[in-house]
Amino acid sequence: VLYKEELGTGTPTPVTPEMERVKRNQEQISSVLYKEGLGAGTATPVTPEMERVRRNQEHISSVLYKEGLGVGTPVPVTPEMERVKRNQENFSSVLYKEELGTGTPTPVTPETERVKRNQENFSSVLYKEELGTGTPTPVTPEIERAKRNQEHISSVLYREELGTGTPIPVTPELERVKRNQEHLSSVL
């Protein structure tokens, strides 16, 4: 409501052919005007395929999907249905801790100890505590190559010792690309 207050007077601009084109496009895109001047359509015969699609649409409809449902056939409650029902109650985000009861203690096995130690190693806080001493390895040519590759990949060192570039002339194509980049820029 308030966006036109204190608007002031604008500077009139001449109507260019480009403005005319945009205006025509806007009229064609308009959700109000797109049906004006539509004219008469050509009737098509109703085919079996069209009937099938129409029936499917009626079945899919969120309003009509229960109309004409008829009477269902009751089925006995089987042990499998009981199991599924209990599982659904266990999956519930509200009910999964209700009536929890007491747990059954399990003995601490060597496997449990191993898993517990591994979990401590995976911890982002504890993984360097009590590190101990390492075994020195000889520096092989393969290790040297890997180290050089890591230096090239490093986000800090990749511009060090860059050297000088070769200047190239500014062509119309470069100008066009530069303008496009300015239009695509998320900053500008």
N, C-alpha and C positions, 0 to 999 in steps of 0.2 A: 504494500500500500504506500509506503513512504519512499520507495526508490526513485520516484519522479519529482519529489520535492526539491527545491533549490536547483532545478535543472539548468536554468539559464537558456540563452539563445544559442543555437548551433550555427555552424558555417555551412551554407548550402553547397552541395557538390553537384556537378553536372551528371546527368544520367548517361552512363557509358553503355556500349553494347554488352560489356561483361556484366554490368549490373542488371541489364534487361534479361540476360541469359539466366543469371542466378535467381532472379525473381520468378521466371517461368518455371525453373526447376523446383523452387519452393512451392509453387502452386500445385505442381504435379505430385510432390511428396506429401503435401498437406493431408492430414487425416480427415479433414472436413471436405475438401474439394476433390478428392481423388475419384469420386463417383459421378461428378457433374459431367454431362455430355457423354454418358456411357453408351447410350444407344440400346437397341434391342439385341438380345443374344439369340443364338441358334439352339433350339431344343434338341436334346439327344435322347434316344430311346433308353428306357431302363433295362439294363442287361442283367443277367444272373449274377455277374461279378459285383455290380453296383448294389444289388439286393443283399448279397453276402456281406459286403462292407457295411451297409446300413445296419444289418442285424448285429454285426460285431460291435459297431459303435454304440448300439443300444445296450449291449451286454457290458461294455466298458464303462458306460455312463455311471457316475457316482450317485446319481439320483435314482436311476431306473434299475440298478443291478439286483435289487431285492423284490421288484414287482413280479408277480406271478411265480413266486418261489415254490409254492406247493407245500405238501406235508413231507417231512423228512422221515427216514427209517431209523428208529433208535438202535444203537449198537450196544452190546454189553461192555462194561468196563473191564478190560483185560489187565493182567499184571503189567504188561508192557505200557499200557496207557497210564497206569498208576506210577510206574517208574519215570515216565516222561514228565508227568505232572510234578513229582517230587523234584526232578532235575530243574524244571522251570522255576520252582520256588527257590531252589538253591542259587540259580542264576540271578534272581532278583536283586537289584542294587539296594533295596530296602530291607528285605527279609533274610539276606544270606548269613547274618550273624545272630538272628533270633534263635533262642533255644539251642545255644551252641553246645552246652554240656562240657564234660571233661574229656581231655584228650588221652590217648594211649601213649605212654612214654616209649621211645625206641632206644635201644642200646647204642652207645657211641662206638661205631666200628671204625677200622682204619680207613675205609672208603669215605665215611662221614668226615673224619679228620682231614683227609686229603682235600675234599671239596671245600671245607671251611678255610684251609690254608690258601687254596686257589682264590676264593672269594676275597680274602684279605689282600692277595696280590693284585686283584683286579681293581681294588679300591683306588679312587683317584687321590685320596689323601695319604694312604699308607704305603703306596707302592714303592717309595724310595727309603722308607725307614728300615734300619738294620740291613743296609745294602751289602756290606762285607767287601772283600777284596776280589778283584777280577783276575782273570788269567790273561797275561799279555800275549798278543798275537803279533807275528812279524808283519811289517808293512810290505805287502806284495804289490806288483804292478796293477793288479785288479782292484785292490783297495785304493790305490792312488787315483785310478780312473774314476771310481765311484765317488771319491772325495771331490775331484774336479767337477764332475757332473752335478753334485749337490751344490757346489758353489755357484754354478751357472743357473741352477733352478732357484736358488735362494732369492726371496723377494727383496732382500736388502741389498745384495751384492750384484744384481743383474745389470746395473747401469755403471758400475765402476769400470774404469779403463774402457770407456765407450769409444773413444777415437773421434775423428772428425767425419762428418757426412759429406756427400757430394751434392752441391746445390743443383736443383733442376728448375727449368723455366716454368713460370706460372701459365698454364694453358687454360683455354676456356673450359675444358673438361674438369680441371682441378678447381676452378672457380665454382662450377656447378656443384661438384661434390661438397665443397666447403659450405655453400649455401644450404644444401640439403642437411648436412650435419648440424648446422645452426638451427634448422627447423626441428630436427629430431632431438636436440639437446634437452635433457630434463632440467637443466639449470636455467636456460634462457626461456 
